[in-house]
Amino acid sequence: MSDCVLFSEIPTACGRVIARATLNAPKALNALGLDMIQALAAKLDEWEQREDIVALWLDGAGGKAFCAGGDIVQMHKSMVKHAGEGRNPFTEQYFAEEYALDYRLHRSQIPVVVFGDGIVMGGGMGLLQGADFRLVTARSRMAMPEITIGLFPDVGGSWFLNRLPGKVGLFLGLTGVHINGREAVEVGLADRMVEGDAEALLALLAEQRYSGQPRDNRAVLYRLFKQQAADMAELPHPLVDHLSLINSLCDGEDLQTVVTQMLSAKDRDSWLDRALGNLEKGCPQTAHLVWEQLARSTYLSLADVFRMEWCLAVQCSLHGDFREGVRALLIDKDGKPGFRHRSIADVPRDYIDGYFECPAPVHPLASLGKA
């Protein structure tokens, strides 16, 4: 098996096992490639059949990132190759397998722990949000930054952004602003900020006594992570400090109203300037997709959210803005994407509606959640 993910099993004091998977592409900040997704899915097939596995632990190699996002460089290659063809086999497969994996983590009977140390963005957020225990550290830097590349907050963003307090989810989607571990805990994007590195925490986990009941094992994990909680007082929390203003600026009957309010905000400090600068320079198409995905997913099941997002993601790969955004950020690195529309006001409603249409005759996630 490829070493893109490192697998190991940690024996515990009671003779049971903690299963560990480490994303292993540190030079790419553990960007989630299709080979990683397939390796994780295959190993889960094996681990889920065993009665001695008491927890699944997922982390990243290299010390800089858990996972900085999906493999958008490979996606860009496929978008160039299949430009104008009306179908993109790679992105159809990639997003179907990624979303199926994310859904699987959300629904796992075995307790899932994700150690979100360092950079956690995009596809990394999808893995983190599927865990029972979403752990962050003082070094965590998290974001859904798709506004910069013409995609949208996928990997279940329609689900977890909609569940944040007030207008925080909309604000994070429209600005792609980075937040730290304390802020993630305070708004509900993480469960606990912890002390120590992965090895130290795993050593403590190995000392615990577990049973054959997942509910009991979740309680053991909960108690341990509570004991290892870090003091968050020293970390700044500008997202929370700006919560009242965010709720006011994002309170509008339509996207154009909200964006106008945001960009005309008075008394902007450096943090808000950075956030709103991302929106101002970002992809107009993405801003519309953020607005629509959150509105349309309010009452959807998790499985239906992933089905909707698969359509959106593949449609993005068939339109030019996603390809152009990745080119400007990671390929040519000129920082000057030529997006199709100059402003949010220029994007037609029917153009955005088309992104929610299934681009394949049969939806690959049609059976998700129905087995």
HELIX and SHEET records of a PDB file:
HELIX    1   1 PRO A   26  ALA A   28  5                                   3    
HELIX    2   2 LEU A   34  TRP A   47  1                                  14    
HELIX    3   3 ILE A   72  LYS A   81  1                                  10    
HELIX    4   4 PRO A   89  HIS A  106  1                                  18    
HELIX    5   5 GLY A  123  GLN A  129  1                                   7    
HELIX    6   6 GLU A  146  THR A  148  5                                   3    
HELIX    7   7 GLY A  157  PHE A  160  1                                   4    
HELIX    8   8 LEU A  161  ARG A  163  5                                   3    
HELIX    9   9 VAL A  168  THR A  175  1                                   8    
HELIX   10  10 GLY A  181  VAL A  187  1                                   7    
HELIX   11  11 ALA A  198  ALA A  206  1                                   9    
HELIX   12  12 PRO A  214  GLN A  227  1                                  14    
HELIX   13  13 PRO A  238  ASP A  241  1                                   4    
HELIX   14  14 LEU A  243  LEU A  249  1                                   7    
HELIX   15  15 LEU A  255  LEU A  263  1                                   9    
HELIX   16  16 SER A  270  LYS A  281  1                                  12    
HELIX   17  17 PRO A  284  ARG A  296  1                                  13    
HELIX   18  18 LEU A  302  LEU A  318  1                                  17    
HELIX   19  19 GLY A  320  VAL A  326  1                                   7    
HELIX   20  20 ARG A  327  ILE A  331  3                                   5    
HELIX   21  21 ILE A  344  ASP A  346  5                                   3    
HELIX   22  22 ARG A  349  ASP A  353  1                                   5    
HELIX   23  23 GLY A  354  PHE A  356  5                                   3    
SHEET    1   A 6 VAL A   5  PRO A  11  0                                        
SHEET    2   A 6 VAL A  17  LEU A  23 -1                                        
SHEET    3   A 6 ILE A  53  GLY A  60  1                                        
SHEET    4   A 6 VAL A 112  GLY A 116  1                                        
SHEET    5   A 6 PHE A 133  VAL A 136  1                                        
SHEET    6   A 6 ARG A 192  MET A 193  1                                        
SHEET    1   B 4 ALA A  65  CYS A  67  0                                        
SHEET    2   B 4 ILE A 119  MET A 121  1                                        
SHEET    3   B 4 ARG A 141  ALA A 143  1                                        
SHEET    4   B 4 ILE A 179  ASN A 180 -1                                        
END                                                                             
